């Protein structure tokens, strides 16, 4: 897996999935990505620890690019570029 910790850039949409349990953060991210144009970036915030595994696998399987992920306290953040 490539290092996704250093990406800095803008996002066109943001999703707050904090407080939601698996699989809701990923399902809501899929819906949000469907509304974006190819190449646009979605920033997702979640508190579900399982979201790390889920977003990595989802990006790989769906062809999206996981640009960055970070953890701050109990909040996980992901930046996904739509394929």
C-alpha positions in Angstrom: 0.0 0.0 0.0 1.3 3.5 -0.8 1.9 6.1 1.8 -1.2 8.3 2.0 -0.2 10.4 4.9 1.4 13.3 3.1 -1.3 14.5 0.6 -2.3 18.2 1.1 -5.0 19.7 -1.0 -8.6 20.8 -1.4 -11.8 18.7 -1.3 -15.0 19.4 -3.2 -17.3 17.7 -0.7 -17.2 16.7 3.0 -19.1 14.0 4.9 -19.4 13.9 8.7 -20.0 10.2 9.6 -19.0 10.6 13.3 -21.1 8.6 15.6 -22.2 6.1 12.9 -21.2 2.5 13.1 -20.2 0.1 10.3 -21.3 0.0 7.6 -23.0 3.4 7.6 -19.8 5.6 7.2 -18.8 3.6 4.0 -22.4 3.6 2.6 -22.8 7.3 3.1 -19.4 7.9 1.5 -20.4 5.8 -1.5 -23.6 8.0 -1.9 -21.5 11.2 -1.6 -18.9 10.0 -4.1 -21.7 9.2 -6.6 -22.7 12.8 -6.6 -19.1 14.0 -7.5 -17.5 14.2 -10.8 -14.5 12.0 -11.7 -11.4 13.4 -10.1 -13.1 15.3 -7.4 -12.2 14.7 -3.7 -14.4 13.8 -0.8 -13.3 14.3 2.8 -14.8 11.9 5.3 -14.7 12.1 9.1 -15.7 9.0 11.1 -15.4 7.6 14.6 -15.8 3.9 13.8 -12.4 2.3 14.2 -13.3 -0.3 11.6 -13.6 2.4 9.0 -9.8 2.3 8.5 -10.0 -1.2 7.0 -13.2 -0.4 5.2 -12.1 2.7 3.4 -8.7 1.2 2.4 -10.5 -1.9 0.9 -13.3 0.2 -0.7 -10.8 2.5 -2.5 -8.8 -0.4 -3.8 -11.8 -2.4 -5.0 -13.8 0.5 -6.4 -10.8 2.1 -8.2 -10.9 5.3 -6.1 -7.7 6.8 -4.8 -7.2 7.1 -1.1 -5.2 10.3 -1.0 -4.8 10.6 2.7 -5.9 9.2 6.0 -5.3 10.6 9.5 -6.3 9.9 13.1 -6.8 12.7 15.6 -8.0 11.4 18.9 -11.1 9.2 18.2 -11.7 10.8 14.7 -10.5 9.1 11.5 -10.3 11.3 8.4 -10.1 10.1 4.8 -9.6 12.0 1.5 -10.9 10.0 -1.5 -10.5 11.0 -5.1 -13.3 9.6 -7.3 -12.2 7.4 -10.1 
